[in-house]
């Protein structure tokens, strides 16, 4: 790394990724930012490795302002961002778990040009049932997943739908099913078509198939699966053509007795922007949830993680982390990884004092992330309206005023684009959002009463 020490670059990259993770949704982070690597860092330039050329194009088109903002905050000056397509550049994370490609034979209908789009699915061998820590919060979901993995397509759990908040283990349990089925198929010598994909990757495959006249191959590829696992299905919201394609693929697989497993961040009945017929099908099988882990489960997760990394840590340190991180397993393991990285780079044994030094600021000064959903909830409560009313097409004056103010606050308090804001307000286009912003700037901010309402809402959003 250029002009910086190994410790400095490690700290930069860790903080850079955390800053990005706070600004984008979980699925986007896992799809577009987790595969990145740090190649070079200097005062003037940041070089980032990407797995494929289209990956860099997507980042430049959709996320460059966020990437540049995150980097500039850390180096405190303007910096040139460059992407390098190089799969050999290692990730800066320590002890990167082995990754295995799903090398199932692809249907003969796929030619060499089309295979590029459809063979990017990977699973992590570390995500298996043995490494999944079972507690009261996830016991039923684990049992259902194990039953499906042992007899895919033959139980009443089809589809199996697992929902829960960010970082609670949905992806782990989904990939555990994949690993179990692949191992069983290999030991039995059976041909088996398994497809594991994120909802965003499923959508990107579909877009690329349209661009390259490969929609027939796309449909054939996904319908050829014996087991289809789709992560974070809620991101199909407002993507009508993707939903239409998935609807037909779902029907074809279900009618053929093939197993479908889906994860989402809330119960199917609460999903917004998805067709009713899709939501109805999601409830054909078993719907189960994963809740935040209790203290004992959090302790067990930390101990298992340390054991997997081959390190011995005092229970007081586990307790210190578990008492301060209560709702997110990914944050729990991330705190331990940061502690291990700091210990390794400094060549010092892990102590409670070190834990306080490395993690203390994170625990005591956790930044509050303001989301579009939070703004909508805050504004709707303030004006005694429902969030659905604000997102509706109602032209009643009180509803329109609340909607305009909510859009203004979303632009002011979040890093969301105009297109994203519009999608969260009933699928409106960016020109409608611009109109709302101009209305607030030209009219509302000059009205003492409305201006006071807006500033009150800003204070409520920032302090809640």
Secondary structure, DSSP 8 states (H G I E B T S, - for coil): --SS-HHHHHHHHHHHHHHHHHHS-HHHIIIIITT-EEEEE-SSEEEEEESSHHHHHHHHHHTHHHHHHHHHHHHSS--EEEEEE-TTS--SSSS---EEE------TT--HHHHHHH---EEETT-STTT----TTTHHHHHHHHHHHHSTTTSS-SSEEEE--TTSSHHHHHHHHHHHHHHHHHHHT----EEEEEHHHHHHHHHHHHHTT-HHHHHHHHHT-SEEEEE-GGGGTT-HHHHHHHHHHHHHHHHTT-EEEEEESS-GGG-SSS-HHHHHHHTSSEEEE-----HHHHHHHHHHHHHHTT----HHHHHHHHHH--S-HHHHHHHHHHHHHHHHHHT----HHHHHHHHHHHHHS------HHHHHHHHHHHTT--HHHHHS----HHHHHHHHHHHHHHHHHS---HHHHHHHTTS--HHHHHHHHHHHHHTGGGSHHHHHHHHHHHHHHHH-
